[in-house]
Amino acid sequence: MNSPMTITLTPDVESRLVEQARNLGITPEQLALDTLRERFTPTVTPGQQPKPEETLADFLSSHIGVLHGNDTDSGRAGTPDSSSDKFAALLMEEYRRRQSGR
């Protein structure tokens, strides 16, 4: 394909394209090309591994921990809840599995 392609836009698509381009400070043509490239051109070069999707464990990794409550009625004040320990362990296991590529 050596010659440029012409695409006819419906009025509603054209007006949204023009509006978005104006908001971004670029031409409608540039926005259309950027959008099509993003959608149809792979961003991973041959031989390069794609970045794995971020998991919930990745997102929460800096927040994983145990909160200590002040539940004196249960007699467990200041002790971690076993279900929160299990949840944290599962999140860390998933995180490590993703990091190792398995």
C-alpha positions in Angstrom: 0.0 0.0 0.0 1.9 3.0 -1.2 -1.0 5.5 -1.6 -2.7 7.1 1.3 -6.1 5.8 2.3 -9.2 8.0 2.4 -11.7 7.3 5.1 -15.1 9.1 5.0 -16.3 9.9 8.5 -20.0 10.3 9.4 -20.8 13.8 10.7 -21.2 12.7 14.3 -17.7 11.0 14.3 -16.1 14.0 12.6 -17.5 16.5 15.1 -16.3 14.4 18.0 -12.9 14.0 16.4 -12.6 17.7 15.8 -13.7 18.5 19.3 -11.3 16.1 20.9 -8.4 17.3 18.7 -9.1 20.9 19.7 -9.1 19.9 23.4 -5.8 18.2 22.9 -4.3 21.0 20.9 -3.6 18.9 17.8 -5.1 18.5 14.4 -8.0 16.1 13.8 -5.7 14.2 11.3 -3.0 13.7 13.9 -5.6 12.5 16.5 -7.0 10.1 14.0 -3.6 8.7 13.1 -2.5 8.5 16.7 -5.7 6.7 17.6 -5.4 4.2 14.7 -1.7 3.6 15.4 -2.5 2.9 19.1 -5.3 0.5 18.1 -3.6 -1.4 15.2 0.1 -1.0 15.6 1.8 -3.2 18.2 3.8 -1.3 20.7 6.0 -4.3 21.4 9.0 -4.8 19.1 9.9 -8.2 17.9 11.9 -10.1 20.5 10.6 -7.8 23.3 8.4 -9.3 26.0 5.2 -7.5 26.6 4.7 -6.0 30.0 2.4 -8.2 32.1 -0.9 -6.7 33.1 -0.9 -5.1 36.5 -2.8 -7.3 39.0 -4.7 -6.3 42.1 -1.7 -7.6 44.0 0.6 -5.3 42.1 -1.7 -2.3 42.7 -2.0 -3.1 46.5 1.6 -4.2 47.0 2.6 -1.1 49.0 -0.6 -1.3 51.0 -0.5 -5.0 52.1 -0.3 -5.4 55.8 -2.3 -6.1 58.9 -4.4 -3.6 60.8 -4.4 -4.1 64.5 -7.8 -3.4 66.0 -9.0 -2.6 69.5 -11.5 -5.4 69.7 -11.3 -6.1 73.4 -14.7 -8.0 73.4 -13.2 -10.9 71.4 -10.1 -11.1 73.5 -7.9 -10.6 70.3 -7.0 -7.0 70.8 -3.8 -6.3 68.8 -3.6 -9.7 67.1 -3.9 -10.1 63.4 -7.0 -11.7 61.9 -6.2 -15.0 60.3 -8.3 -14.3 57.2 -6.4 -11.0 56.6 -3.1 -13.0 56.9 -4.4 -15.5 54.3 -5.5 -12.7 52.0 -2.2 -10.9 52.2 -0.4 -14.2 51.6 -2.5 -14.9 48.5 -1.8 -11.4 47.2 1.9 -11.8 47.7 1.9 -15.2 46.1 0.1 -13.8 43.0 2.6 -10.9 42.9 5.6 -13.2 43.1 4.1 -15.5 40.5 3.6 -12.6 38.1 7.1 -11.3 38.8 8.7 -14.7 38.0 6.7 -15.0 34.7 5.0 -18.2 35.6 
